[in-house]
Structure formats: C-alpha cells, structure tokens
C-alpha cells in the first residue's frame, strides 16, 4: 500500500494536510487541523503516520514533489520544509 501526503496552503502562513492510500481520490479533502507553519504541518503529519510507513509520496496543492522518508517528517521538518519550498519555487 502506498501512502500519499497532500499538503495545502489554506491562506498565508496556514497549512493543512490530508493522507490517502493507494492514490485513491476522495470526495473533497478533509483537514482535521490547520497549522501556522509548514514545518509544524509536516511534523504533525509524520507523527500521525508514525512508524507504520517508511516513506510517503508528497504533493503540494496537487503538484507532486516526490517521496520522503517518514522519519524526516518527524526528525527534520524544518530542513524538509525549506527544501520543499525551494523546490516548489525553482530554487532547489
């Protein structure tokens, strides 16, 4: 089973995520919480996934950004957020 982590920016400095399996689309996205930073959003996602999955495929606003080790979400969300945003803006 493949896990998909989809990050959305709800408004400036407000992020949320959804988790899906096997790439199945759902009717609209459901977000349990919103976060004041991408770093906090990624850390919470990593904590939610826990040790159940070694990696996750990530998207931002539906745009694929690649695979990520779940451990990185938990241990280095700040560095991951910086690389994530740099890649999205073409600086990475």
N, C-alpha and C positions, 0 to 999 in steps of 0.2 A: 504494500500500500504506500502510495506517495502522498506526502503532505505538502499543502500549498499555504503559504502565509501571505496574505494580501494586505498591504498597508495602504491606508487612505489618509490624506490630509483633509480634515474637516473644515478647517479655516487656518489662518496663520497661527503657528505655534499650538496646533491642536491636532493630534493624530489618533487613529484607531486602527484596529486590525481585525481580520476575520481569518479563521482557519478552516480549510476544506480538505477533503481526502480524495485521492484518485482523480483530481482535476474536475470533479463534478461541479457544475454550476448550480447555484441555489437561487431561489426567488428573492432577489434583493439581498443586501448584506445586513447582517445583524452585528452590532457592536455592543458589547457589554459595558465597556468603559472607554473613556477618551483620556488622552494623556497630553501634558503640556510640552513634551519634547519627544522627538523621535527616539532618542536614547531610552527614555523610560518606557515607551511603547515597545521597543524591541526587547528590553529586559523582561517586561511582563509576558510578552509572547513566549520567550524562552522558558520562563518559569511555568507557564501554562502547559507547554509541550513536555517539559520535564525530561526524563531520561527515556521516554517511550520511542523517540525517533532520533537517530544520529544526525540527520540533516533534514533540511526543509527547502523547498523551492520558494523563492520570494518574488513577489510582484509589488509594484508601487503604482497605484491608480490604474491597475490592469496591465501595466508595462512590465514584462519580465526583466528581472535584474540578476537572476542566477541562483545557484544553490549556496546554502550557508550551513555550516556546522551548528547544530543546536547549542553546543557548548559555547560558541562565540556569542550567541544571543545573550546568554546568561553571564558570561565572564568578561566580555569586552563590548558591551553595547555602544559605548561612546565611540570607540575606534570604528566599529562597524557602521554606525550612523554617519560618521564623517566620510568613510569610503563610499557608502551608499549614496549620499547626497552628491559627492564629487562625480561619481559615475553617471548619475542622472543629469547633471549639468554639463557633462562632457569634459570635466577636468580630471577625471580619474583614468 
